[in-house]
Amino acid sequence: MAGPAVDVSVRRATPDDLAFIMAAEREPAFERLVGRWPAERHLAAMGSQDFAYLIGAPRGGEPAGFAILRDLRNPSDNIGLQRIVSAAAGQGFGRPFLTAVIGWVFAETACHRFLLEVFTDNSRARHVYRSLGFVEEGLLREAVKRPDGTRADQVLMSLLRREWPGASAATA
Ligand SMILES: CC(C)(COP(=O)(O)OP(=O)(O)OC[C@H]1O[C@@H](n2cnc3c(N)ncnc32)[C@H](O)[C@@H]1OP(=O)(O)O)[C@@H](O)C(=O)NCCC(=O)NCCS
């Protein structure tokens, strides 16, 4: 069961957040769950209009999670969740953080379809996504090659603007 809801604030990241982002995505327990980019790739993405980096924190507190959004200029308004990490996973921060991220996406962009890919064996993330309304659309068979050469399946999920309570009509 979820504990008391954490009041989460989100803001755009700056290059000063890079150390936190890179440390969080390199948490050993997350090795098979999320990608890890070198600093140059993060900085290039941060400077691109195709990406948005969001930092989440308990209101008034230190950063506790980050999210990378991609395809912000997609002509069909399909925005992708490239990566989300809750630095202290499993302690009740990730769900309210993702809730705030979704709210940001539908308030700050013309996103129609917010989509993501998740490894089939990442049951915690799939649970959180489903619980916030993301719909599983299909299996991406053997979609990712791991560093050890094995391949892993992912599930494609999406949430439509009209499915998110409180989202305004699209602005574009
Ligand atoms: C996915 C992630 C962002 C979620 O954040 P979090 O802080 O762990 O989420 P919360 O603690 O708020 O909620 C976790 C939920 O999963 C449930 N859960 C925990 N372990 C689970 C498991 N093995 N299977 C299914 N559900 C599980 C918890 O009971 C809780 O559900 P509830 O709120 O209904 O009780 C976080 O786990 C994370 O950063 N994981 C590592 C990186 C990652 O997997 N990113 C996503 C890649 S697509």
The ligand as a MOL file (V3000), in Angstrom:
LIG
                    3D

  0  0  0     0  0            999 V3000
M  V30 BEGIN CTAB
M  V30 COUNTS 48 50 0 0 0
M  V30 BEGIN ATOM
M  V30 1 C 10.2790 2.9610 -11.4520 0
M  V30 2 C 10.5610 3.9560 -10.3220 0
M  V30 3 C 10.8230 5.3320 -10.8900 0
M  V30 4 C 9.3170 4.0190 -9.4350 0
M  V30 5 O 9.6340 4.8410 -8.3370 0
M  V30 6 P 9.5510 4.2980 -6.8170 0
M  V30 7 O 10.0690 5.3810 -5.9360 0
M  V30 8 O 10.1640 2.9720 -6.7050 0
M  V30 9 O 7.9610 4.1710 -6.6840 0
M  V30 10 P 7.0640 4.1400 -5.3740 0
M  V30 11 O 7.8920 3.7260 -4.1910 0
M  V30 12 O 6.3190 5.4340 -5.2990 0
M  V30 13 O 5.9860 3.0180 -5.7510 0
M  V30 14 C 6.4080 1.7340 -6.0240 0
M  V30 15 C 5.1750 0.8720 -6.2380 0
M  V30 16 O 5.5820 -0.3880 -6.8140 0
M  V30 17 C 5.1830 -1.4450 -5.9650 0
M  V30 18 N 6.2200 -2.4500 -6.0850 0
M  V30 19 C 7.4130 -2.5070 -5.4770 0
M  V30 20 N 8.0980 -3.5700 -5.9070 0
M  V30 21 C 7.3130 -4.1820 -6.8250 0
M  V30 22 C 7.4620 -5.3530 -7.6210 0
M  V30 23 N 8.5720 -6.0760 -7.5780 0
M  V30 24 N 6.4480 -5.6820 -8.4600 0
M  V30 25 C 5.3160 -4.9440 -8.5260 0
M  V30 26 N 5.1180 -3.8350 -7.7830 0
M  V30 27 C 6.1090 -3.4720 -6.9440 0
M  V30 28 C 5.0480 -0.8320 -4.5880 0
M  V30 29 O 4.1840 -1.5970 -3.7560 0
M  V30 30 C 4.4500 0.5200 -4.9490 0
M  V30 31 O 3.1090 0.3620 -5.3120 0
M  V30 32 P 1.8980 1.0180 -4.4550 0
M  V30 33 O 2.1870 2.5020 -4.4480 0
M  V30 34 O 0.6800 0.6330 -5.2430 0
M  V30 35 O 1.9860 0.3810 -3.1010 0
M  V30 36 C 11.7470 3.4960 -9.4360 0
M  V30 37 O 11.4670 2.2290 -8.8900 0
M  V30 38 C 13.0950 3.4690 -10.1360 0
M  V30 39 O 13.7520 4.4820 -10.2820 0
M  V30 40 N 13.5130 2.2440 -10.5410 0
M  V30 41 C 14.8240 2.0550 -11.1440 0
M  V30 42 C 14.8790 2.6760 -12.5020 0
M  V30 43 C 13.7120 2.2420 -13.3700 0
M  V30 44 O 13.2980 1.0890 -13.3660 0
M  V30 45 N 13.1680 3.1970 -14.1080 0
M  V30 46 C 12.0870 2.9390 -15.0360 0
M  V30 47 C 12.6210 2.4030 -16.3050 0
M  V30 48 S 11.3340 2.1890 -17.5310 0
M  V30 END ATOM
M  V30 BEGIN BOND
M  V30 1 1 1 2
M  V30 2 1 2 3
M  V30 3 1 2 4
M  V30 4 1 2 36
M  V30 5 1 4 5
M  V30 6 1 5 6
M  V30 7 2 6 7
M  V30 8 1 6 8
M  V30 9 1 6 9
M  V30 10 1 9 10
M  V30 11 2 10 11
M  V30 12 1 10 12
M  V30 13 1 10 13
M  V30 14 1 13 14
M  V30 15 1 14 15
M  V30 16 1 15 16
M  V30 17 1 15 30
M  V30 18 1 16 17
M  V30 19 1 17 18
M  V30 20 1 17 28
M  V30 21 1 18 19
M  V30 22 1 18 27
M  V30 23 2 19 20
M  V30 24 1 20 21
M  V30 25 1 21 22
M  V30 26 2 21 27
M  V30 27 1 22 23
M  V30 28 2 22 24
M  V30 29 1 24 25
M  V30 30 2 25 26
M  V30 31 1 26 27
M  V30 32 1 28 29
M  V30 33 1 28 30
M  V30 34 1 30 31
M  V30 35 1 31 32
M  V30 36 2 32 33
M  V30 37 1 32 34
M  V30 38 1 32 35
M  V30 39 1 36 37
M  V30 40 1 36 38
M  V30 41 2 38 39
M  V30 42 1 38 40
M  V30 43 1 40 41
M  V30 44 1 41 42
M  V30 45 1 42 43
M  V30 46 2 43 44
M  V30 47 1 43 45
M  V30 48 1 45 46
M  V30 49 1 46 47
M  V30 50 1 47 48
M  V30 END BOND
M  V30 END CTAB
M  END
